[in-house]
Amino acid sequence: MLKSALLAGSSLLLLAGCATVPAAEPAATAPAVADAAPVAAAPAVPDNVLLADWTGPYGGVVPWDKVKVSDFAPALTFAIDEQRREYRAIADNAEAPTFANTIEAMQKAGNRLDRVTSVFGVYTDNLSTPEIQALDKEWSPKLSAAGDEITLDPKLFARIETLYNNRAGLGLDAVQDRLLTRTYESFVRNGAKLDAAQKQQLSGYNQQLASLFSDFNAKLLADEGTFTQASEAEMAGVPADIKAAAASVAKDKGLPAGTYAIRNTRSAFEPVQTFGTNRALRQKVWTAFVNRGDNGNANDTNGLISQIVKLRADRAKLLGFPTHAHWRMQDTMAKTPERGMDLMMRVWPAAVARAKEEIADMAPFARAAKITTIEPWDTRFLNEKVRKAKYDLSEEEIKPYFQLDNLVQGMFYSAGRLYDLQFKENTGTVPVFHPDVRTFEVTRLGKPVGLFYLDTYGREGKRSGAWMTSYRLPSDLTGRDPALVSNNNNFNKPEAGQPVLVSLDDASTLFHEFGHAINYLLSDVRYPSFNGSQRDFVEYPSQVNENWLLTRPILDRFALHYQTKQPMPKALVDKIERADTFGQGFQTVEYLSSALVDMKLHLLPGGVVDPDKFERDTLTELGMPREMRMRHRLPQFGHLFSSDAYSAGYYSYLWSETMDADTWAAFEETGDPFNKQIADRFRALLLSTGNQTDRAEAYRQFRGRDPDVTALLKRRGFPLK
C-alpha cells in the first residue's frame, strides 16, 4: 500500500513489470512533479469490478470470482487519476495546514488504488501469465511515477513541513506526533527537498528501477518454470511423496509414463538433494537450481542486476547518501550499515567454524558412498547421513508425523492459546483466486477480526518461496472491518487423496508465515500507515512463531502419524530435541553469506559491478567453505532485485532472530511455552501496535532491556562470546 510504503522508506510499493531501460539516463517519461497542475473534478466511477467497493461478509471481500485480466488497465488508470485528485485537493487546500486536513487526509487518500494494486499483486505473484507479465511491464513504471507525484509535490510537502516545524505547538499526542514526524522524514528521505531538475532525475531513476525489477521477476519465473527430467532409476532414494509429485508434473508436461519432472524450485530441489542416492541426478538438479538466472541465455539476470545496483547508487548519491545501503537503513532499527555488519560479523566466524566441523563429520560417509571430493550437491545428502548416525534421527522418520492439515490445525491451536484467536474453516463460502485456496474465519474473544486465505501448493505462474499478503488492514481512522490476509507456500501438491507430508524445515516455514498473519490479525492501530514496520523488525513476529512448532503440546496433539493416527512417540520427540542444534553451522552460513553479499554489494559507492565476479570475490574474502553455496545467489535473489524491499536488508532476518531468541528465552524462563502473562505482554506491546510506537523502546518495555545476542548464539549451539 502506498501509505505504508511511504513510511517504510520507499516512494511506492512497486509491482513487477518488465521493460529494460538503459541505466545511463532518467526515463523520458518522468513527470514534471514540480509544476503539477490542479486536476479536474472527479468523474463517475466506471462499471469495473476492481473499482467497486468490496461487498459481502467480513466488511466486504475481494471478488476474485468476477475479476478479469482485462479489468486491470482501466481500473489502474482510473484509480491513479483518483489518487492524484485526492492528493491535489490536499495540496491545493486554501485553508492553513492542520494535522486533520493534511496528515489525516493523506492517510485516507488513495484507498481505491490500494485495493486495485493488492489484487494485481496476487496476479503477479500467484497467477502470473504472459498476459499479466505484459501488464506488469506497462504499469510498474506508471505506478512508480504516481508515487513520485505525491512524494515530490512541493505544495504538498510545504504543508507537511509547516506542520513539522510547528509540531510542538499543535497539541498532538504521541501517536500523532510520531505520524507527522515519520511522514516528514519519509518525504525528505525520498527527495522532497530536491530541486525541480533533481526531482525529475529521481523519478526517472525510480521508473527505470520499476521496469528492471519487473524484468528480473519475469526472467526468474521463467527459469523456475523449467524442470529436470529423471528416470525411475535416477530417482532412487527419493521419498515416495516427492516422487509422486514429480510424476504428476511429468504427466502434466506430457512426458512418457515412468518419467519424473523435478521442478526448479526449492521445495522440489531440497528433497532430491537430501535423499537421492544417484549423485549424477543430484548434481544435475543442483546445477539447474543454483544457476537460475545465470545461464547466459534470454533469462540471464546479471545485466539487470548491474543496472539495478548502478541506478540505486546514483539515486542514493542524488539523495545525499554515500551508498544505497546508507539510504535504505535510515528507517530501520539498526539505523546504519555498520550496525548491521557488526551483528553479522559477530556470528559469521562461529558459523563458518561450525560448518567446517559439520563438513568434516561428513567425510566417513563420503568415503562409504565413494565420493572422493565433497561437492555442494553432496552436502545435504551427507548431512542427513550424519544426523542419522549421531542422533538416530532421519528427516524421513519425522515426515510421517508432519501431515500438513494437522500442522495447520496445530498453528491455529497455538494462536488460540497464546492470543485467543479462533479459526473456523469456511472454504467455499467466499470467493478465492485459485481452487486450491482455503479460507478461515478468524475471531478473537467472540468478535470477528479477520478472514485468512491459505494458498498452499506450488504451481506454474506462482513465484517460489513463501510469503504473507494483506488485502485490507483495519485502523481507527479508516475503519475496523476485519483484516483480509493470506499465507502463500509452495509445497508439492500430491495426487488426489494422498496426504501432504512436509519436512521439519517446511513445517517451520509454515509457522513462520503464519507468524506474519498473526501480527496483522492482531493489529490495533489508529492510522493505516502504522500497520507496517521497519524492515529489520518485520520478520521478528514470524520468527518467534516458529518456536511453538516443536513444543510438546503441539507435537503431542498434532504430530500424528498419517497412517496410524498415533502421536509422535516421546523417544522421537526426545531425539528431535537432542538434535536441536544439528546443522546450524550449515544453515547459518547459507543464510548469512547471502546477507553479507547483499550488504557489501549495496555499500559500493559507485555501484559499478559484475555480479558474478563480485559474488565470487566476496565469498572468497569471507572464507566461504567451498562445499557450500549461498542460500540465494545474486542472479536469483528476488529479495534484492524484484523490488527495493530487502535490498541492503537481508540482514534483517538475523537482526529479528536476535530479538526472537531473546523473546523465546522469556517464555522458557517461566517453564511454560504458552505462558499467558508473557503472551499478553508480547501481544499488547509488540504485535498489536504495528509501528505506532518506537520498536526498540517497545522491545525494552517487553523485555526490560535491549535484546541480547547471547540467546541467539546459544540457540544455534555456537560458542558464547
Secondary structure, DSSP 8 states (H G I E B T S, - for coil): -HHHHHHTT-S-----------TTS--TT---GGG-----------S-TTTS---SSTT----GGG--GGGHHHHHHHHHHHHHHHHHHHHT-SS---IIIIIIHHHHTTHHHHHHHHHHHHHHHHS--HHHHHHHHHHHHHHHHHHHHHHT-HHHHHHHHHHHHTGGGTT--HHHHHHHHHHHHHHHHTTTTS-HHHHHHHHHHHHHHHHHHHHHHHHHHHHHT-EEEE-TTTTTT--HHHHHHHHHHHHHTT--TT-EEEESSHHHHHHHHHH---HHHHHHHHHHHHTTT-SSSTT--HHHHHHHHHHHHHHHHHTT-SSHHHHHGGGSSS-SHHHHHHHHHHHHHHHHHHHHHHHHHHHHHHHHTT-SS--HHHHHHHHHHHHHHHHS--HHHHGGG-BHHHHHHHHHHHHHHHH-EEEEE-TTSS--SSTT-EEEEEEETTEEEEEEEEEEE--TTS-SS-EEEEEE--BTTTB---EEEEEEEEE---STT---B--HHHHHHHHHHHHHHHHHHT---SSGGGGS--HHHHTHHHHHHHGGGGSHHHHHHH-B-TTT--B--HHHHHHHHHTTTTTHHHHHHHHHHHHHHHHHHTT-SS----HHHHHHHHHHHHT--TT---SS-GGG-HHHHSSSTTTTTTTHHHHHHHHHHHHHHHHHHHT-TT-HHHHHHHIIIIITTTTSS-HHHHHHHHHSS---HHHHHHHTT----
